[in-house]
Amino acid sequence: MRIIAGTHRGKKLVEYYADKTRPTTDRVKENVFNLLSNLIDFHGIRVLDLFAGTGSYGIECLSRGASYVHFNDHDVMAMNVIKKNIGQTWRNCCVTKKEFLAAIDGDYDLIFLDPPYGSNYGEQAIEAIKHGLIVFETDREFRHEQIIDARRYGRAWIYLIQK
């Protein structure tokens, strides 16, 4: 797993695997960011990486010029991996261990939702988010009136939802 583009392109990230954590593959992440680059300018945006896991999505945004990233995960080991991946490189971010609905506490331009497969946490989070561009990764088909794009990559479904 690596950073795909930006100021830290090619940097390897620490990986973490657990029952409820499965890092997004570089292929899926690259495709997601290709879709996003046609929709937004990363410079100066505020990002929420909910269910952050390794922090790969949020770190990619920092490398591309995001002004701030809030990483949240309920798993202590995942939080430690995020902190290792951030290292001394970035200061314009925070890492929290909040219940996922409580972490939706700010004004964000871009929100990544990569909840545990088989849960309904993503749907709950989407309903709680008032505005922003949401990238929702899930293992099943999903319907929502504000979906602007949907792609399937093997087992993973990626939905872009504009609120």
N, C-alpha and C positions, 0 to 999 in steps of 0.2 A: 504494500500500500504506500502510495507516494502523493506528493502535491503535484498537480497536473500543470498549473500555469501560475504566472505572477512572479513576484519577487523571490519566492522560494521554490520555484519550479524544480522538480526532481528530488526534493528532500524526502527521505524515507520517514514514515511514521511508525510508531510503536503500535502493534496490533494487539487486540484483546478478543478472546473467544470465550463465551460462557453460554449456559443454557438459553438465556434470553437475549444474548448479544451476538449479532452476526455482522461484521463490518461490510459495508457496501463495497462491492468490487470496483477496481479502477475503471473498468469498462462502463459500468452503470454510472459511476460518478462523472466520468468524462462526457457521457451522453447527456446527463442532466445539466451539466454546466454549458454544453453546447446549446441546449434549448434555452437556458437562462440568459446566455450572452446576447441572444436575439431580442430579449425582453427588457433587460435592465442594465444599468451601468453600475458596476460594483463599487466604484469610488464613492466613499462617504456614506454607504448604506449601513443601517443597523440590522443585525441578524440575531435570530433566536434559533439555536440548534437544540431542539427539545429531543429527549431520548438520545443524547449525543453520542453515546458509545465511546468511540475513540476520538471524537471531535473532528473527524475527517471533513465533513461538509463545512463546518464553521471555519476551520483552519484554511481550507481552500478559499473561502471568502476573504479572510484576512490577507492571504497572499495576493489576492486580486484587488485589494484596496479598500475593503470594508472599514468603516470608522470604528465599529464596535461589534463584538459578538458575545452573546450570553449563551454559555454552554450549560445544559442541565441534564443530569442523569441521576437516577435513584440508586445506582450501583456504586458502592465505594471504590471498588477496583477500577471501574470505568472512569471514575473521577480522577484517580491517580494516573491512569493512562493519558487522559486529556491533559493533565498538568505536565506530564513528561513531554507530550507532543508540542505543547505550547512553549515549554522551556523558558528560556530567557529572551526569546525572540519577540514575543508580543506582550504588550502591557494593556492594550485597549480591549480587554475582555474580562469576563468573570466566569467562574465555574461554581455552580450551586448544586445542592442535593435537595431539591424541593419536590414535593408531590407535583406531578406534571401540570395539573390545572393551576396550581399556585404559581408556577413559573411563567405563566402567560400574564406577566404583570407590567409590561411596558409597551412602548410604541415601536414596532419593528416593521421594516420594509420587506424583509424576507424571512420566512419561517420554515425550517426543516423539521418534518415529522417522520421519524423512522422508528415507530414503536415496535414492541415485540410482536412478531407474527402471531396471528390467532387471537389477538386481543382486540378490544373495541376502543382502545385509548386514542387512536388516531381520529376516529369519528368524533369522540368527545372533545378532543382538542380543537378540531375544525369548527365545531359549533361554538366553542368559547372564544375563538379568535375573531375580533371585530373587523380588522382590515389588514391588508398586506398580501404579498404573493406567497402562497403556501406550496411547498414541495412535499408531497405525501407519498411515502414508500410503504407498500403493503403487499401481502401475498395473495390478494383476491381482487376480483372486480369490485368497483365502487361507483356509486352514482351520487352526483351532487350537481345542483343547478349552476354552480359557478366554476365548473371545470373548464379550463381553456385548452388543455392538452392532456393526452393520456398515452403512455407507451408501456410496452411489456418487454422485459429483458429476462428471459428464462422464467424463473419463479417470481421475480420482482415486478410489480406494477408500480409505475411512477405517474402520479397525477399532479398537474399544476392547477392550482385553484386560486383565482383572483378574488379577494374580498375587498 
